[in-house]
Amino acid sequence: MAYNPYEDKTLHLTVPSSAPEELKDREAFNDVIRHGHIVTGFRMSRSLRHLPAWLSRPLRLLIAAHVLFFLGSVARDAYLNLKELLPF
């Protein structure tokens, strides 16, 4: 029988990593991002999960308020534009 690399159990062994999950999320995946980390001095937060809880909660509420304001203004403008076009 010929050698089949897909059936070789020694090729597919995984080594458990000891790095915390948060550091894995923030790991650079190419040289450009790695260079950006060097320029800025350290890895910048890419997600709200990486920010402290005292900062992420108010920031999440502020983002929600901005999104609701944007959707409300779009709905208001759509209503005003349709009001001009329809003969009521």
PDB file with one MODEL, atoms N, CA, C and O in Angstrom:
MODEL        1
ATOM      1  N   MET A   1       0.853  -1.179   0.000  1.00  0.00           N
ATOM      2  CA  MET A   1       0.000   0.000   0.000  1.00  0.00           C
ATOM      3  C   MET A   1       0.897   1.239   0.000  1.00  0.00           C
ATOM      4  O   MET A   1       1.914   1.278   0.693  1.00  0.00           O
ATOM      5  N   ALA A   2       0.521   2.228  -0.764  1.00  0.00           N
ATOM      6  CA  ALA A   2       1.312   3.455  -0.885  1.00  0.00           C
ATOM      7  C   ALA A   2       1.105   4.338   0.342  1.00  0.00           C
ATOM      8  O   ALA A   2       0.104   4.247   1.053  1.00  0.00           O
ATOM      9  N   TYR A   3       2.086   5.183   0.550  1.00  0.00           N
ATOM     10  CA  TYR A   3       2.019   6.107   1.693  1.00  0.00           C
ATOM     11  C   TYR A   3       0.962   7.175   1.435  1.00  0.00           C
ATOM     12  O   TYR A   3       0.969   7.826   0.390  1.00  0.00           O
ATOM     13  N   ASN A   4       0.059   7.349   2.387  1.00  0.00           N
ATOM     14  CA  ASN A   4      -0.984   8.362   2.272  1.00  0.00           C
ATOM     15  C   ASN A   4      -0.787   9.373   3.400  1.00  0.00           C
ATOM     16  O   ASN A   4      -0.962   9.025   4.568  1.00  0.00           O
ATOM     17  N   PRO A   5      -0.428  10.619   3.074  1.00  0.00           N
ATOM     18  CA  PRO A   5      -0.188  11.595   4.141  1.00  0.00           C
ATOM     19  C   PRO A   5      -1.450  11.961   4.927  1.00  0.00           C
ATOM     20  O   PRO A   5      -1.356  12.428   6.062  1.00  0.00           O
ATOM     21  N   TYR A   6      -2.621  11.754   4.336  1.00  0.00           N
ATOM     22  CA  TYR A   6      -3.859  12.087   5.043  1.00  0.00           C
ATOM     23  C   TYR A   6      -4.181  11.078   6.143  1.00  0.00           C
ATOM     24  O   TYR A   6      -4.931  11.381   7.072  1.00  0.00           O
ATOM     25  N   GLU A   7      -3.621   9.898   6.036  1.00  0.00           N
ATOM     26  CA  GLU A   7      -3.852   8.880   7.055  1.00  0.00           C
ATOM     27  C   GLU A   7      -2.715   8.785   8.064  1.00  0.00           C
ATOM     28  O   GLU A   7      -2.795   8.007   9.014  1.00  0.00           O
ATOM     29  N   ASP A   8      -1.672   9.556   7.872  1.00  0.00           N
ATOM     30  CA  ASP A   8      -0.538   9.546   8.793  1.00  0.00           C
ATOM     31  C   ASP A   8      -0.907  10.347  10.042  1.00  0.00           C
ATOM     32  O   ASP A   8      -1.093  11.562   9.973  1.00  0.00           O
ATOM     33  N   LYS A   9      -1.011   9.668  11.175  1.00  0.00           N
ATOM     34  CA  LYS A   9      -1.445  10.312  12.418  1.00  0.00           C
ATOM     35  C   LYS A   9      -0.397  11.269  12.979  1.00  0.00           C
ATOM     36  O   LYS A   9      -0.745  12.196  13.709  1.00  0.00           O
ATOM     37  N   THR A  10       0.864  11.065  12.656  1.00  0.00           N
ATOM     38  CA  THR A  10       1.910  11.932  13.206  1.00  0.00           C
ATOM     39  C   THR A  10       1.943  13.297  12.537  1.00  0.00           C
ATOM     40  O   THR A  10       2.480  14.246  13.108  1.00  0.00           O
ATOM     41  N   LEU A  11       1.382  13.417  11.339  1.00  0.00           N
ATOM     42  CA  LEU A  11       1.378  14.711  10.649  1.00  0.00           C
ATOM     43  C   LEU A  11       0.294  15.641  11.168  1.00  0.00           C
ATOM     44  O   LEU A  11       0.402  16.859  11.023  1.00  0.00           O
ATOM     45  N   HIS A  12      -0.734  15.092  11.764  1.00  0.00           N
ATOM     46  CA  HIS A  12      -1.888  15.893  12.135  1.00  0.00           C
ATOM     47  C   HIS A  12      -2.005  16.136  13.633  1.00  0.00           C
ATOM     48  O   HIS A  12      -3.078  16.480  14.127  1.00  0.00           O
ATOM     49  N   LEU A  13      -0.921  15.960  14.346  1.00  0.00           N
ATOM     50  CA  LEU A  13      -0.962  16.227  15.777  1.00  0.00           C
ATOM     51  C   LEU A  13      -0.962  17.729  16.018  1.00  0.00           C
ATOM     52  O   LEU A  13      -0.243  18.474  15.351  1.00  0.00           O
ATOM     53  N   THR A  14      -1.748  18.154  16.946  1.00  0.00           N
ATOM     54  CA  THR A  14      -1.772  19.578  17.295  1.00  0.00           C
ATOM     55  C   THR A  14      -1.109  19.774  18.644  1.00  0.00           C
ATOM     56  O   THR A  14      -1.223  18.939  19.541  1.00  0.00           O
ATOM     57  N   VAL A  15      -0.427  20.871  18.767  1.00  0.00           N
ATOM     58  CA  VAL A  15       0.251  21.202  20.012  1.00  0.00           C
ATOM     59  C   VAL A  15      -0.578  22.265  20.716  1.00  0.00           C
ATOM     60  O   VAL A  15      -0.822  23.326  20.140  1.00  0.00           O
ATOM     61  N   PRO A  16      -1.020  22.011  21.947  1.00  0.00           N
ATOM     62  CA  PRO A  16      -1.816  23.032  22.636  1.00  0.00           C
ATOM     63  C   PRO A  16      -0.970  24.276  22.902  1.00  0.00           C
ATOM     64  O   PRO A  16       0.174  24.186  23.346  1.00  0.00           O
ATOM     65  N   SER A  17      -1.551  25.418  22.624  1.00  0.00           N
ATOM     66  CA  SER A  17      -0.802  26.657  22.847  1.00  0.00           C
ATOM     67  C   SER A  17      -1.096  27.179  24.243  1.00  0.00           C
ATOM     68  O   SER A  17      -2.175  26.947  24.790  1.00  0.00           O
ATOM     69  N   SER A  18      -0.146  27.873  24.806  1.00  0.00           N
ATOM     70  CA  SER A  18      -0.301  28.375  26.162  1.00  0.00           C
ATOM     71  C   SER A  18      -0.618  29.862  26.188  1.00  0.00           C
ATOM     72  O   SER A  18      -0.810  30.426  27.265  1.00  0.00           O
ATOM     73  N   ALA A  19      -0.678  30.509  25.030  1.00  0.00           N
ATOM     74  CA  ALA A  19      -0.977  31.942  24.996  1.00  0.00           C
ATOM     75  C   ALA A  19      -2.452  32.160  25.306  1.00  0.00           C
ATOM     76  O   ALA A  19      -3.295  31.369  24.882  1.00  0.00           O
ATOM     77  N   PRO A  20      -2.771  33.212  26.033  1.00  0.00           N
ATOM     78  CA  PRO A  20      -4.181  33.496  26.311  1.00  0.00           C
ATOM     79  C   PRO A  20      -4.949  33.794  25.022  1.00  0.00           C
ATOM     80  O   PRO A  20      -4.372  34.213  24.018  1.00  0.00           O
ATOM     81  N   GLU A  21      -6.243  33.570  25.073  1.00  0.00           N
ATOM     82  CA  GLU A  21      -7.080  33.754  23.886  1.00  0.00           C
ATOM     83  C   GLU A  21      -7.059  35.197  23.392  1.00  0.00           C
ATOM     84  O   GLU A  21      -7.128  35.441  22.187  1.00  0.00           O
ATOM     85  N   GLU A  22      -6.965  36.138  24.298  1.00  0.00           N
ATOM     86  CA  GLU A  22      -6.967  37.545  23.914  1.00  0.00           C
ATOM     87  C   GLU A  22      -5.745  37.891  23.069  1.00  0.00           C
ATOM     88  O   GLU A  22      -5.846  38.673  22.123  1.00  0.00           O
ATOM     89  N   LEU A  23      -4.603  37.318  23.401  1.00  0.00           N
ATOM     90  CA  LEU A  23      -3.400  37.590  22.615  1.00  0.00           C
ATOM     91  C   LEU A  23      -3.478  36.960  21.240  1.00  0.00           C
ATOM     92  O   LEU A  23      -2.926  37.501  20.282  1.00  0.00           O
ATOM     93  N   LYS A  24      -4.157  35.821  21.121  1.00  0.00           N
ATOM     94  CA  LYS A  24      -4.322  35.208  19.807  1.00  0.00           C
ATOM     95  C   LYS A  24      -5.179  36.090  18.911  1.00  0.00           C
ATOM     96  O   LYS A  24      -4.913  36.199  17.714  1.00  0.00           O
ATOM     97  N   ASP A  25      -6.204  36.721  19.474  1.00  0.00           N
ATOM     98  CA  ASP A  25      -7.067  37.591  18.685  1.00  0.00           C
ATOM     99  C   ASP A  25      -6.314  38.798  18.164  1.00  0.00           C
ATOM    100  O   ASP A  25      -6.630  39.319  17.095  1.00  0.00           O
ATOM    101  N   ARG A  26      -5.323  39.241  18.909  1.00  0.00           N
ATOM    102  CA  ARG A  26      -4.631  40.466  18.554  1.00  0.00           C
ATOM    103  C   ARG A  26      -3.312  40.217  17.829  1.00  0.00           C
ATOM    104  O   ARG A  26      -2.542  41.153  17.612  1.00  0.00           O
ATOM    105  N   GLU A  27      -3.045  38.975  17.456  1.00  0.00           N
ATOM    106  CA  GLU A  27      -1.799  38.653  16.788  1.00  0.00           C
ATOM    107  C   GLU A  27      -1.825  39.167  15.355  1.00  0.00           C
ATOM    108  O   GLU A  27      -2.838  39.046  14.667  1.00  0.00           O
ATOM    109  N   ALA A  28      -0.727  39.731  14.914  1.00  0.00           N
ATOM    110  CA  ALA A  28      -0.640  40.222  13.541  1.00  0.00           C
ATOM    111  C   ALA A  28      -0.510  39.046  12.586  1.00  0.00           C
ATOM    112  O   ALA A  28       0.207  38.086  12.868  1.00  0.00           O
ATOM    113  N   PHE A  29      -1.206  39.122  11.452  1.00  0.00           N
ATOM    114  CA  PHE A  29      -1.157  38.013  10.518  1.00  0.00           C
ATOM    115  C   PHE A  29      -0.289  38.300   9.302  1.00  0.00           C
ATOM    116  O   PHE A  29      -0.117  37.422   8.458  1.00  0.00           O
ATOM    117  N   ASN A  30       0.263  39.502   9.188  1.00  0.00           N
ATOM    118  CA  ASN A  30       1.218  39.754   8.113  1.00  0.00           C
ATOM    119  C   ASN A  30       2.205  40.829   8.541  1.00  0.00           C
ATOM    120  O   ASN A  30       2.069  41.417   9.614  1.00  0.00           O
ATOM    121  N   ASP A  31       3.198  41.082   7.698  1.00  0.00           N
ATOM    122  CA  ASP A  31       4.279  41.995   8.061  1.00  0.00           C
ATOM    123  C   ASP A  31       3.833  43.445   8.132  1.00  0.00           C
ATOM    124  O   ASP A  31       4.403  44.228   8.893  1.00  0.00           O
ATOM    125  N   VAL A  32       2.819  43.821   7.349  1.00  0.00           N
ATOM    126  CA  VAL A  32       2.360  45.211   7.359  1.00  0.00           C
ATOM    127  C   VAL A  32       1.744  45.553   8.706  1.00  0.00           C
ATOM    128  O   VAL A  32       2.030  46.611   9.266  1.00  0.00           O
ATOM    129  N   ILE A  33       0.906  44.676   9.230  1.00  0.00           N
ATOM    130  CA  ILE A  33       0.300  44.923  10.535  1.00  0.00           C
ATOM    131  C   ILE A  33       1.367  44.867  11.621  1.00  0.00           C
ATOM    132  O   ILE A  33       1.335  45.656  12.565  1.00  0.00           O
ATOM    133  N   ARG A  34       2.304  43.948  11.492  1.00  0.00           N
ATOM    134  CA  ARG A  34       3.390  43.862  12.462  1.00  0.00           C
ATOM    135  C   ARG A  34       4.198  45.159  12.461  1.00  0.00           C
ATOM    136  O   ARG A  34       4.611  45.635  13.519  1.00  0.00           O
ATOM    137  N   HIS A  35       4.427  45.736  11.263  1.00  0.00           N
ATOM    138  CA  HIS A  35       5.140  47.013  11.165  1.00  0.00           C
ATOM    139  C   HIS A  35       4.319  48.127  11.818  1.00  0.00           C
ATOM    140  O   HIS A  35       4.878  48.998  12.485  1.00  0.00           O
ATOM    141  N   GLY A  36       2.997  48.105  11.631  1.00  0.00           N
ATOM    142  CA  GLY A  36       2.141  49.103  12.277  1.00  0.00           C
ATOM    143  C   GLY A  36       2.218  49.024  13.781  1.00  0.00           C
ATOM    144  O   GLY A  36       2.186  50.052  14.456  1.00  0.00           O
ATOM    145  N   HIS A  37       2.318  47.808  14.326  1.00  0.00           N
ATOM    146  CA  HIS A  37       2.473  47.653  15.770  1.00  0.00           C
ATOM    147  C   HIS A  37       3.791  48.247  16.238  1.00  0.00           C
ATOM    148  O   HIS A  37       3.865  48.843  17.313  1.00  0.00           O
ATOM    149  N   ILE A  38       4.826  48.084  15.433  1.00  0.00           N
ATOM    150  CA  ILE A  38       6.126  48.632  15.799  1.00  0.00           C
ATOM    151  C   ILE A  38       6.081  50.152  15.784  1.00  0.00           C
ATOM    152  O   ILE A  38       6.645  50.796  16.669  1.00  0.00           O
ATOM    153  N   VAL A  39       5.415  50.735  14.788  1.00  0.00           N
ATOM    154  CA  VAL A  39       5.350  52.196  14.673  1.00  0.00           C
ATOM    155  C   VAL A  39       4.543  52.799  15.816  1.00  0.00           C
ATOM    156  O   VAL A  39       4.954  53.802  16.398  1.00  0.00           O
ATOM    157  N   THR A  40       3.391  52.195  16.149  1.00  0.00           N
ATOM    158  CA  THR A  40       2.544  52.752  17.201  1.00  0.00           C
ATOM    159  C   THR A  40       3.054  52.426  18.595  1.00  0.00           C
ATOM    160  O   THR A  40       2.621  53.050  19.564  1.00  0.00           O
ATOM    161  N   GLY A  41       3.939  51.491  18.717  1.00  0.00           N
ATOM    162  CA  GLY A  41       4.502  51.171  20.017  1.00  0.00           C
ATOM    163  C   GLY A  41       3.951  49.894  20.609  1.00  0.00           C
ATOM    164  O   GLY A  41       4.660  49.218  21.354  1.00  0.00           O
ATOM    165  N   PHE A  42       2.718  49.537  20.308  1.00  0.00           N
ATOM    166  CA  PHE A  42       2.137  48.298  20.811  1.00  0.00           C
ATOM    167  C   PHE A  42       0.908  47.986  19.990  1.00  0.00           C
ATOM    168  O   PHE A  42       0.478  48.788  19.161  1.00  0.00           O
ATOM    169  N   ARG A  43       0.357  46.843  20.221  1.00  0.00           N
ATOM    170  CA  ARG A  43      -0.847  46.443  19.502  1.00  0.00           C
ATOM    171  C   ARG A  43      -2.022  47.301  19.927  1.00  0.00           C
ATOM    172  O   ARG A  43      -2.277  47.475  21.118  1.00  0.00           O
ATOM    173  N   MET A  44      -2.729  47.829  18.961  1.00  0.00           N
ATOM    174  CA  MET A  44      -3.918  48.625  19.264  1.00  0.00           C
ATOM    175  C   MET A  44      -5.123  47.688  19.364  1.00  0.00           C
ATOM    176  O   MET A  44      -5.142  46.628  18.739  1.00  0.00           O
ATOM    177  N   SER A  45      -6.113  48.076  20.142  1.00  0.00           N
ATOM    178  CA  SER A  45      -7.313  47.265  20.278  1.00  0.00           C
ATOM    179  C   SER A  45      -8.075  47.271  18.967  1.00  0.00           C
ATOM    180  O   SER A  45      -8.291  48.322  18.363  1.00  0.00           O
ATOM    181  N   ARG A  46      -8.479  46.089  18.537  1.00  0.00           N
ATOM    182  CA  ARG A  46      -9.228  45.976  17.295  1.00  0.00           C
ATOM    183  C   ARG A  46     -10.700  45.673  17.542  1.00  0.00           C
ATOM    184  O   ARG A  46     -11.493  45.635  16.602  1.00  0.00           O
ATOM    185  N   SER A  47     -11.058  45.461  18.770  1.00  0.00           N
ATOM    186  CA  SER A  47     -12.423  45.080  19.087  1.00  0.00           C
ATOM    187  C   SER A  47     -12.796  45.664  20.444  1.00  0.00           C
ATOM    188  O   SER A  47     -11.929  45.981  21.258  1.00  0.00           O
ATOM    189  N   LEU A  48     -14.105  45.802  20.675  1.00  0.00           N
ATOM    190  CA  LEU A  48     -14.551  46.297  21.977  1.00  0.00           C
ATOM    191  C   LEU A  48     -14.216  45.316  23.094  1.00  0.00           C
ATOM    192  O   LEU A  48     -14.113  45.709  24.256  1.00  0.00           O
ATOM    193  N   ARG A  49     -14.043  44.030  22.744  1.00  0.00           N
ATOM    194  CA  ARG A  49     -13.699  43.034  23.764  1.00  0.00           C
ATOM    195  C   ARG A  49     -12.336  43.303  24.379  1.00  0.00           C
ATOM    196  O   ARG A  49     -12.079  42.911  25.517  1.00  0.00           O
ATOM    197  N   HIS A  50     -11.459  43.971  23.634  1.00  0.00           N
ATOM    198  CA  HIS A  50     -10.106  44.209  24.125  1.00  0.00           C
ATOM    199  C   HIS A  50     -10.000  45.454  24.996  1.00  0.00           C
ATOM    200  O   HIS A  50      -8.961  45.689  25.612  1.00  0.00           O
ATOM    201  N   LEU A  51     -11.053  46.248  25.053  1.00  0.00           N
ATOM    202  CA  LEU A  51     -11.038  47.453  25.880  1.00  0.00           C
ATOM    203  C   LEU A  51     -11.453  47.108  27.307  1.00  0.00           C
ATOM    204  O   LEU A  51     -12.121  46.096  27.521  1.00  0.00           O
ATOM    205  N   PRO A  52     -11.073  47.921  28.282  1.00  0.00           N
ATOM    206  CA  PRO A  52     -11.535  47.684  29.656  1.00  0.00           C
ATOM    207  C   PRO A  52     -13.054  47.843  29.754  1.00  0.00           C
ATOM    208  O   PRO A  52     -13.659  48.571  28.967  1.00  0.00           O
ATOM    209  N   ALA A  53     -13.656  47.166  30.711  1.00  0.00           N
ATOM    210  CA  ALA A  53     -15.117  47.179  30.841  1.00  0.00           C
ATOM    211  C   ALA A  53     -15.647  48.573  31.145  1.00  0.00           C
ATOM    212  O   ALA A  53     -16.726  48.934  30.676  1.00  0.00           O
ATOM    213  N   TRP A  54     -14.912  49.361  31.917  1.00  0.00           N
ATOM    214  CA  TRP A  54     -15.399  50.696  32.258  1.00  0.00           C
ATOM    215  C   TRP A  54     -15.431  51.606  31.030  1.00  0.00           C
ATOM    216  O   TRP A  54     -16.138  52.614  31.036  1.00  0.00           O
ATOM    217  N   LEU A  55     -14.689  51.274  29.991  1.00  0.00           N
ATOM    218  CA  LEU A  55     -14.681  52.079  28.773  1.00  0.00           C
ATOM    219  C   LEU A  55     -15.576  51.490  27.691  1.00  0.00           C
ATOM    220  O   LEU A  55     -16.153  52.231  26.896  1.00  0.00           O
ATOM    221  N   SER A  56     -15.698  50.171  27.653  1.00  0.00           N
ATOM    222  CA  SER A  56     -16.459  49.548  26.568  1.00  0.00           C
ATOM    223  C   SER A  56     -17.965  49.749  26.722  1.00  0.00           C
ATOM    224  O   SER A  56     -18.666  49.878  25.719  1.00  0.00           O
ATOM    225  N   ARG A  57     -18.480  49.779  27.957  1.00  0.00           N
ATOM    226  CA  ARG A  57     -19.924  49.963  28.143  1.00  0.00           C
ATOM    227  C   ARG A  57     -20.402  51.329  27.658  1.00  0.00           C
ATOM    228  O   ARG A  57     -21.345  51.381  26.868  1.00  0.00           O
ATOM    229  N   PRO A  58     -19.793  52.446  28.096  1.00  0.00           N
ATOM    230  CA  PRO A  58     -20.245  53.738  27.567  1.00  0.00           C
ATOM    231  C   PRO A  58     -20.001  53.875  26.065  1.00  0.00           C
ATOM    232  O   PRO A  58     -20.791  54.510  25.365  1.00  0.00           O
ATOM    233  N   LEU A  59     -18.923  53.292  25.569  1.00  0.00           N
ATOM    234  CA  LEU A  59     -18.642  53.367  24.144  1.00  0.00           C
ATOM    235  C   LEU A  59     -19.687  52.598  23.346  1.00  0.00           C
ATOM    236  O   LEU A  59     -20.102  53.036  22.273  1.00  0.00           O
ATOM    237  N   ARG A  60     -20.112  51.453  23.869  1.00  0.00           N
ATOM    238  CA  ARG A  60     -21.155  50.669  23.203  1.00  0.00           C
ATOM    239  C   ARG A  60     -22.472  51.450  23.167  1.00  0.00           C
ATOM    240  O   ARG A  60     -23.172  51.431  22.154  1.00  0.00           O
ATOM    241  N   LEU A  61     -22.814  52.136  24.264  1.00  0.00           N
ATOM    242  CA  LEU A  61     -24.036  52.945  24.279  1.00  0.00           C
ATOM    243  C   LEU A  61     -23.932  54.124  23.316  1.00  0.00           C
ATOM    244  O   LEU A  61     -24.911  54.464  22.651  1.00  0.00           O
ATOM    245  N   LEU A  62     -22.774  54.743  23.234  1.00  0.00           N
ATOM    246  CA  LEU A  62     -22.576  55.857  22.317  1.00  0.00           C
ATOM    247  C   LEU A  62     -22.701  55.402  20.866  1.00  0.00           C
ATOM    248  O   LEU A  62     -23.291  56.104  20.045  1.00  0.00           O
ATOM    249  N   ILE A  63     -22.156  54.245  20.548  1.00  0.00           N
ATOM    250  CA  ILE A  63     -22.277  53.707  19.189  1.00  0.00           C
ATOM    251  C   ILE A  63     -23.734  53.404  18.873  1.00  0.00           C
ATOM    252  O   ILE A  63     -24.199  53.697  17.772  1.00  0.00           O
ATOM    253  N   ALA A  64     -24.462  52.821  19.821  1.00  0.00           N
ATOM    254  CA  ALA A  64     -25.882  52.522  19.604  1.00  0.00           C
ATOM    255  C   ALA A  64     -26.678  53.800  19.393  1.00  0.00           C
ATOM    256  O   ALA A  64     -27.570  53.832  18.545  1.00  0.00           O
ATOM    257  N   ALA A  65     -26.376  54.859  20.149  1.00  0.00           N
ATOM    258  CA  ALA A  65     -27.075  56.133  19.975  1.00  0.00           C
ATOM    259  C   ALA A  65     -26.795  56.725  18.601  1.00  0.00           C
ATOM    260  O   ALA A  65     -27.704  57.250  17.958  1.00  0.00           O
ATOM    261  N   HIS A  66     -25.562  56.649  18.146  1.00  0.00           N
ATOM    262  CA  HIS A  66     -25.232  57.167  16.818  1.00  0.00           C
ATOM    263  C   HIS A  66     -25.951  56.389  15.719  1.00  0.00           C
ATOM    264  O   HIS A  66     -26.447  56.983  14.761  1.00  0.00           O
ATOM    265  N   VAL A  67     -26.010  55.074  15.852  1.00  0.00           N
ATOM    266  CA  VAL A  67     -26.688  54.256  14.845  1.00  0.00           C
ATOM    267  C   VAL A  67     -28.175  54.564  14.830  1.00  0.00           C
ATOM    268  O   VAL A  67     -28.763  54.700  13.757  1.00  0.00           O
ATOM    269  N   LEU A  68     -28.801  54.679  16.008  1.00  0.00           N
ATOM    270  CA  LEU A  68     -30.228  54.999  16.063  1.00  0.00           C
ATOM    271  C   LEU A  68     -30.514  56.384  15.498  1.00  0.00           C
ATOM    272  O   LEU A  68     -31.514  56.568  14.804  1.00  0.00           O
ATOM    273  N   PHE A  69     -29.662  57.354  15.779  1.00  0.00           N
ATOM    274  CA  PHE A  69     -29.834  58.693  15.232  1.00  0.00           C
ATOM    275  C   PHE A  69     -29.717  58.668  13.710  1.00  0.00           C
ATOM    276  O   PHE A  69     -30.498  59.318  13.015  1.00  0.00           O
ATOM    277  N   PHE A  70     -28.752  57.924  13.195  1.00  0.00           N
ATOM    278  CA  PHE A  70     -28.575  57.823  11.749  1.00  0.00           C
ATOM    279  C   PHE A  70     -29.791  57.177  11.098  1.00  0.00           C
ATOM    280  O   PHE A  70     -30.299  57.681  10.096  1.00  0.00           O
ATOM    281  N   LEU A  71     -30.265  56.062  11.662  1.00  0.00           N
ATOM    282  CA  LEU A  71     -31.435  55.391  11.088  1.00  0.00           C
ATOM    283  C   LEU A  71     -32.676  56.270  11.168  1.00  0.00           C
ATOM    284  O   LEU A  71     -33.488  56.279  10.243  1.00  0.00           O
ATOM    285  N   GLY A  72     -32.830  57.007  12.265  1.00  0.00           N
ATOM    286  CA  GLY A  72     -33.964  57.917  12.386  1.00  0.00           C
ATOM    287  C   GLY A  72     -33.912  59.034  11.364  1.00  0.00           C
ATOM    288  O   GLY A  72     -34.940  59.386  10.785  1.00  0.00           O
ATOM    289  N   SER A  73     -32.747  59.595  11.129  1.00  0.00           N
ATOM    290  CA  SER A  73     -32.640  60.674  10.148  1.00  0.00           C
ATOM    291  C   SER A  73     -32.859  60.160   8.729  1.00  0.00           C
ATOM    292  O   SER A  73     -33.430  60.869   7.900  1.00  0.00           O
ATOM    293  N   VAL A  74     -32.417  58.940   8.435  1.00  0.00           N
ATOM    294  CA  VAL A  74     -32.669  58.357   7.115  1.00  0.00           C
ATOM    295  C   VAL A  74     -34.160  58.108   6.932  1.00  0.00           C
ATOM    296  O   VAL A  74     -34.702  58.387   5.862  1.00  0.00           O
ATOM    297  N   ALA A  75     -34.831  57.589   7.953  1.00  0.00           N
ATOM    298  CA  ALA A  75     -36.273  57.343   7.866  1.00  0.00           C
ATOM    299  C   ALA A  75     -37.034  58.652   7.718  1.00  0.00           C
ATOM    300  O   ALA A  75     -37.993  58.721   6.949  1.00  0.00           O
ATOM    301  N   ARG A  76     -36.628  59.690   8.436  1.00  0.00           N
ATOM    302  CA  ARG A  76     -37.291  60.995   8.336  1.00  0.00           C
ATOM    303  C   ARG A  76     -37.132  61.584   6.941  1.00  0.00           C
ATOM    304  O   ARG A  76     -38.097  62.094   6.372  1.00  0.00           O
ATOM    305  N   ASP A  77     -35.926  61.521   6.385  1.00  0.00           N
ATOM    306  CA  ASP A  77     -35.705  62.041   5.038  1.00  0.00           C
ATOM    307  C   ASP A  77     -36.484  61.245   3.995  1.00  0.00           C
ATOM    308  O   ASP A  77     -37.019  61.821   3.048  1.00  0.00           O
ATOM    309  N   ALA A  78     -36.550  59.928   4.163  1.00  0.00           N
ATOM    310  CA  ALA A  78     -37.324  59.113   3.228  1.00  0.00           C
ATOM    311  C   ALA A  78     -38.800  59.471   3.311  1.00  0.00           C
ATOM    312  O   ALA A  78     -39.472  59.551   2.283  1.00  0.00           O
ATOM    313  N   TYR A  79     -39.312  59.686   4.515  1.00  0.00           N
ATOM    314  CA  TYR A  79     -40.711  60.078   4.685  1.00  0.00           C
ATOM    315  C   TYR A  79     -40.985  61.430   4.029  1.00  0.00           C
ATOM    316  O   TYR A  79     -41.992  61.590   3.339  1.00  0.00           O
ATOM    317  N   LEU A  80     -40.102  62.396   4.236  1.00  0.00           N
ATOM    318  CA  LEU A  80     -40.307  63.718   3.641  1.00  0.00           C
ATOM    319  C   LEU A  80     -40.221  63.668   2.120  1.00  0.00           C
ATOM    320  O   LEU A  80     -40.973  64.369   1.443  1.00  0.00           O
ATOM    321  N   ASN A  81     -39.332  62.866   1.575  1.00  0.00           N
ATOM    322  CA  ASN A  81     -39.235  62.742   0.121  1.00  0.00           C
ATOM    323  C   ASN A  81     -40.458  62.054  -0.463  1.00  0.00           C
ATOM    324  O   ASN A  81     -40.951  62.458  -1.516  1.00  0.00           O
ATOM    325  N   LEU A  82     -40.952  61.019   0.206  1.00  0.00           N
ATOM    326  CA  LEU A  82     -42.153  60.341  -0.277  1.00  0.00           C
ATOM    327  C   LEU A  82     -43.383  61.224  -0.127  1.00  0.00           C
ATOM    328  O   LEU A  82     -44.300  61.143  -0.944  1.00  0.00           O
ATOM    329  N   LYS A  83     -43.420  62.052   0.885  1.00  0.00           N
ATOM    330  CA  LYS A  83     -44.552  62.952   1.112  1.00  0.00           C
ATOM    331  C   LYS A  83     -44.674  63.955  -0.030  1.00  0.00           C
ATOM    332  O   LYS A  83     -45.784  64.318  -0.421  1.00  0.00           O
ATOM    333  N   GLU A  84     -43.538  64.407  -0.569  1.00  0.00           N
ATOM    334  CA  GLU A  84     -43.568  65.342  -1.690  1.00  0.00           C
ATOM    335  C   GLU A  84     -44.023  64.668  -2.977  1.00  0.00           C
ATOM    336  O   GLU A  84     -44.669  65.306  -3.809  1.00  0.00           O
ATOM    337  N   LEU A  85     -43.699  63.398  -3.155  1.00  0.00           N
ATOM    338  CA  LEU A  85     -44.020  62.708  -4.401  1.00  0.00           C
ATOM    339  C   LEU A  85     -45.458  62.203  -4.453  1.00  0.00           C
ATOM    340  O   LEU A  85     -46.065  62.181  -5.524  1.00  0.00           O
ATOM    341  N   LEU A  86     -46.008  61.799  -3.317  1.00  0.00           N
ATOM    342  CA  LEU A  86     -47.349  61.223  -3.306  1.00  0.00           C
ATOM    343  C   LEU A  86     -48.405  62.308  -3.101  1.00  0.00           C
ATOM    344  O   LEU A  86     -48.243  63.171  -2.239  1.00  0.00           O
ATOM    345  N   PRO A  87     -49.488  62.272  -3.890  1.00  0.00           N
ATOM    346  CA  PRO A  87     -50.555  63.286  -3.733  1.00  0.00           C
ATOM    347  C   PRO A  87     -51.532  62.892  -2.630  1.00  0.00           C
ATOM    348  O   PRO A  87     -52.423  62.074  -2.862  1.00  0.00           O
ATOM    349  N   PHE A  88     -51.385  63.442  -1.475  1.00  0.00           N
ATOM    350  CA  PHE A  88     -52.313  63.170  -0.359  1.00  0.00           C
ATOM    351  C   PHE A  88     -53.139  64.378  -0.083  1.00  0.00           C
ATOM    352  O   PHE A  88     -53.980  64.359   0.816  1.00  0.00           O
TER     353      PHE A  88
ENDMDL
END
